[in-house]
Amino acid sequence: MLLKEDIANAYRTIQDEICKGLETADGKGHFVEELWNREGGGGGRTRIIQHGNIIEKGGVNFSAVYGKLPATIKKALQVDQDDFFATGVSIVIHPNHPMVPIIHMNIRYFELSDQVRWFGGGIDLTPHYIIDEDARFFHRHLKSVCDRYNPSFYSEFKTWADNYFFIRHRNETRGIGGIFYDRLNPEKSGLNWTQLFEFSKAVGRSFVPVYSELINRNRYKAVTEAQKQWQYQRRSRYVEFNLVYDAGTKFGLETNGRIESILMSLPPQANWVYDFQPEKGSEEERTLNLLKKGIDWL
């Protein structure tokens, strides 16, 4: 029998592993931890890293919360039960270097009863400048993780990510996508609960090797002030998505979550430029043209 306590303990361990890996990759920054309790049940560990060699601001958060579901969340999830348990690890990293991408990962487990429970999560990349070799590396690694559990996962979850990480009012994707899945249970996945748990952990443990490689590929590239300004502008789109569309942000706010932990995904600086038009043939124009659904990055 897969117990929620075992899942939460494994996610705590993964949070520890990721924080250690990121500190090693950055070489300077260190995480500061805040322990918090949620009114209504549960709590978590918020860990923030700032002012590193590469990581300008990042968060690796763990939570395990329980209590009564608000009516708005019950309606959104289309469930009738009142009592819930949710645990997960959520990560957003904002680098200071325009050629190192923003990265987000989330692995989570949600339970209403023995009959109504599921895994969710995903990992996606938001480059300021799209570098084809990095995009291929990222997607091939995710495919290798998915293929170990179900050959259909990568294609299905990539399409899900393209559709989910889409800024409708801009008609563009947030980045180059990745994988995204929700409400994954044995009936939908063809895996048993233990296999689903192993898949969730495998997604979580893909984070450090993938992002460390992307950091090291790009950290020493020279950049211009114009490229830094473009980075700030691309961050603004990240802000727009997280505040307007992100389901995790909405869930945290609706369940009386810790505000600082919920909004740790926002960058330290973002710029909005009125009616920006990139130069023809520029890398900025190329990046905008690649922010579309359905691109085969393999």
FENFEN-V720976 format. One record per residue. N is the residue number from 1. RES is the residue in three letters. PSI is psi in whole degrees, -180 to 180 (NA if undefined). OMEGA is omega as a letter, one per 40 degrees, with the letter a starting at -180 (none if undefined). D_CENTER is the distance of its C-alpha to the mean C-alpha in Angstrom with 2 decimals. Layout:
n={N:N}
res={RES:RES}
psi={PSI:PSI}
omega={OMEGA:OMEGA}
d_center={D_CENTER:D_CENTER}
//
This chain:
n={1:2:3:4:5:6:7:8:9:10:11:12:13:14:15:16:17:18:19:20:21:22:23:24:25:26:27:28:29:30:31:32:33:34:35:36:37:38:39:40:41:42:43:44:45:46:47:48:49:50:51:52:53:54:55:56:57:58:59:60:61:62:63:64:65:66:67:68:69:70:71:72:73:74:75:76:77:78:79:80:81:82:83:84:85:86:87:88:89:90:91:92:93:94:95:96:97:98:99:100:101:102:103:104:105:106:107:108:109:110:111:112:113:114:115:116:117:118:119:120:121:122:123:124:125:126:127:128:129:130:131:132:133:134:135:136:137:138:139:140:141:142:143:144:145:146:147:148:149:150:151:152:153:154:155:156:157:158:159:160:161:162:163:164:165:166:167:168:169:170:171:172:173:174:175:176:177:178:179:180:181:182:183:184:185:186:187:188:189:190:191:192:193:194:195:196:197:198:199:200:201:202:203:204:205:206:207:208:209:210:211:212:213:214:215:216:217:218:219:220:221:222:223:224:225:226:227:228:229:230:231:232:233:234:235:236:237:238:239:240:241:242:243:244:245:246:247:248:249:250:251:252:253:254:255:256:257:258:259:260:261:262:263:264:265:266:267:268:269:270:271:272:273:274:275:276:277:278:279:280:281:282:283:284:285:286:287:288:289:290:291:292:293:294:295:296:297:298}
res={MET:LEU:LEU:LYS:GLU:ASP:ILE:ALA:ASN:ALA:TYR:ARG:THR:ILE:GLN:ASP:GLU:ILE:CYS:LYS:GLY:LEU:GLU:THR:ALA:ASP:GLY:LYS:GLY:HIS:PHE:VAL:GLU:GLU:LEU:TRP:ASN:ARG:GLU:GLY:GLY:GLY:GLY:GLY:ARG:THR:ARG:ILE:ILE:GLN:HIS:GLY:ASN:ILE:ILE:GLU:LYS:GLY:GLY:VAL:ASN:PHE:SER:ALA:VAL:TYR:GLY:LYS:LEU:PRO:ALA:THR:ILE:LYS:LYS:ALA:LEU:GLN:VAL:ASP:GLN:ASP:ASP:PHE:PHE:ALA:THR:GLY:VAL:SER:ILE:VAL:ILE:HIS:PRO:ASN:HIS:PRO:MET:VAL:PRO:ILE:ILE:HIS:MET:ASN:ILE:ARG:TYR:PHE:GLU:LEU:SER:ASP:GLN:VAL:ARG:TRP:PHE:GLY:GLY:GLY:ILE:ASP:LEU:THR:PRO:HIS:TYR:ILE:ILE:ASP:GLU:ASP:ALA:ARG:PHE:PHE:HIS:ARG:HIS:LEU:LYS:SER:VAL:CYS:ASP:ARG:TYR:ASN:PRO:SER:PHE:TYR:SER:GLU:PHE:LYS:THR:TRP:ALA:ASP:ASN:TYR:PHE:PHE:ILE:ARG:HIS:ARG:ASN:GLU:THR:ARG:GLY:ILE:GLY:GLY:ILE:PHE:TYR:ASP:ARG:LEU:ASN:PRO:GLU:LYS:SER:GLY:LEU:ASN:TRP:THR:GLN:LEU:PHE:GLU:PHE:SER:LYS:ALA:VAL:GLY:ARG:SER:PHE:VAL:PRO:VAL:TYR:SER:GLU:LEU:ILE:ASN:ARG:ASN:ARG:TYR:LYS:ALA:VAL:THR:GLU:ALA:GLN:LYS:GLN:TRP:GLN:TYR:GLN:ARG:ARG:SER:ARG:TYR:VAL:GLU:PHE:ASN:LEU:VAL:TYR:ASP:ALA:GLY:THR:LYS:PHE:GLY:LEU:GLU:THR:ASN:GLY:ARG:ILE:GLU:SER:ILE:LEU:MET:SER:LEU:PRO:PRO:GLN:ALA:ASN:TRP:VAL:TYR:ASP:PHE:GLN:PRO:GLU:LYS:GLY:SER:GLU:GLU:GLU:ARG:THR:LEU:ASN:LEU:LEU:LYS:LYS:GLY:ILE:ASP:TRP:LEU}
psi={123:120:143:-32:-37:-38:-46:-42:-39:-40:-36:-43:-42:-39:-45:-46:-42:-42:-44:-43:-40:-39:-40:-45:-38:-44:-6:-49:151:146:142:132:139:126:138:154:142:130:119:-20:129:-168:-155:-175:112:127:124:137:135:155:40:-174:-39:-39:111:-42:135:156:139:102:140:142:151:106:156:169:-148:133:130:153:-37:-38:-39:-41:-43:-38:-11:51:161:-22:153:-41:138:159:135:135:151:172:132:134:136:131:125:111:163:-6:126:-22:-7:127:156:142:146:140:147:130:138:159:136:134:131:-33:177:-27:-25:99:158:164:151:174:-163:173:133:159:135:86:145:-37:127:120:116:-44:-38:-39:-42:-45:-47:-51:-35:-37:-44:-39:-39:-37:-48:-42:-23:-19:-38:120:-18:-11:-49:-51:-45:-45:-27:-45:-40:-43:-43:-42:-36:-49:57:126:96:-39:-13:-13:44:153:156:-32:-138:14:-150:-123:149:138:156:157:40:120:175:-39:-40:-27:-22:5:155:176:-39:-42:-39:-40:-43:-39:-44:-44:-37:-40:-46:-40:-2:-16:-53:-51:-38:-51:-34:-42:-43:-37:-50:-27:-28:-9:-25:8:137:143:158:168:-35:-37:-36:-41:-38:-40:-46:-36:-40:-32:-32:-33:-34:-43:-46:-45:-48:-34:-24:-39:-24:125:-35:-40:-46:-43:-45:-42:-39:-24:21:41:175:119:-45:-37:-40:-43:11:-14:-14:143:162:-25:137:144:143:120:127:123:49:134:116:155:142:132:3:164:-30:-43:-41:-44:-46:-37:-17:2:69:157:154:11:133:105:-4:NA}
omega={i:a:i:i:i:i:i:i:i:i:i:i:i:i:i:a:a:i:i:a:i:i:i:a:a:i:a:a:i:a:i:a:i:i:a:i:i:i:a:i:i:a:a:i:i:i:a:i:a:i:i:i:a:a:i:i:i:i:i:a:i:i:i:a:a:i:a:i:i:a:a:i:i:i:a:a:a:i:a:a:a:a:i:i:i:i:a:i:a:a:i:i:i:i:i:a:a:a:i:a:i:i:i:i:i:i:a:i:a:a:i:i:i:a:a:a:a:i:i:i:i:i:a:a:i:i:i:i:a:i:a:a:i:i:i:i:a:a:i:i:i:i:i:i:a:a:i:a:i:a:a:a:a:a:a:a:i:i:i:i:i:a:a:a:a:i:a:a:i:a:i:i:i:a:a:i:a:i:i:i:a:i:a:i:a:a:a:a:a:i:i:a:i:i:i:i:i:i:i:i:i:i:i:a:i:a:a:i:a:a:i:i:a:i:a:i:a:a:a:i:i:i:a:i:i:i:i:i:i:i:i:a:i:i:a:i:i:i:a:a:a:a:a:a:a:a:i:i:a:a:a:a:a:a:i:i:a:a:a:i:a:a:i:a:a:a:i:i:i:a:i:i:a:i:a:i:a:i:i:i:a:i:i:i:i:i:i:a:a:i:a:i:i:i:i:a:a:none}
d_center={28.50:24.78:24.51:21.72:22.82:22.29:18.71:18.06:19.97:18.08:14.71:16.59:17.75:14.42:13.39:16.76:16.38:13.18:14.84:17.99:16.58:14.98:18.29:20.19:18.38:18.81:22.35:22.93:20.30:20.20:18.10:19.82:19.41:20.19:21.10:21.21:22.79:22.13:25.26:25.76:24.38:22.02:19.91:17.49:16.89:15.13:15.06:15.06:16.08:17.93:20.55:20.06:21.49:18.33:15.65:16.80:14.41:11.49:10.57:10.08:11.06:12.91:14.74:17.42:19.12:21.93:24.63:25.68:23.51:24.31:26.11:23.57:20.82:23.46:24.28:20.76:20.23:23.86:24.92:28.10:27.46:27.25:26.02:22.41:20.41:16.65:14.84:11.43:9.28:6.33:5.54:5.92:8.92:11.59:14.44:18.02:18.95:18.73:18.63:15.62:12.41:9.49:6.41:2.69:2.71:4.72:8.38:11.03:14.71:16.85:20.63:23.53:26.20:27.03:27.22:24.15:20.92:17.87:14.65:11.37:7.85:6.31:4.94:5.92:8.19:9.99:13.37:16.04:18.50:17.92:19.58:20.56:20.93:17.44:16.04:18.37:17.51:13.77:14.59:17.56:15.81:13.44:16.66:18.51:16.24:16.53:20.23:21.10:20.61:21.36:22.32:21.22:17.59:16.30:18.26:17.48:13.71:13.63:15.79:13.70:10.66:13.36:14.70:11.77:10.21:13.82:15.49:18.71:20.83:20.25:20.48:17.81:14.37:11.67:11.75:12.63:10.20:9.58:9.70:9.08:11.61:13.12:16.51:17.05:20.45:23.45:25.08:22.30:21.19:24.53:23.34:24.61:22.70:22.98:21.66:18.65:17.99:18.49:16.06:13.30:14.34:14.60:11.01:10.23:13.12:12.23:9.91:12.98:15.33:13.22:12.17:15.64:17.30:15.72:16.71:20.15:20.80:20.52:21.13:24.88:25.13:27.28:25.96:27.91:27.76:27.22:24.07:22.81:23.67:21.77:18.65:19.16:19.75:16.59:14.66:16.57:15.02:11.51:13.35:15.11:12.30:10.67:14.24:15.73:13.58:10.39:11.53:9.85:11.61:14.69:14.83:14.70:17.36:19.45:19.63:20.74:17.76:17.90:17.46:16.66:13.79:12.43:12.96:11.87:9.01:12.09:13.72:17.20:18.91:18.55:21.58:22.81:25.65:27.98:28.36:27.16:28.60:27.77:30.76:31.83:30.89:28.49:25.16:23.68:25.30:24.16:20.48:20.96:22.82:20.03:17.45:18.58:17.80:19.35:19.61:20.38:18.69:20.40}
//
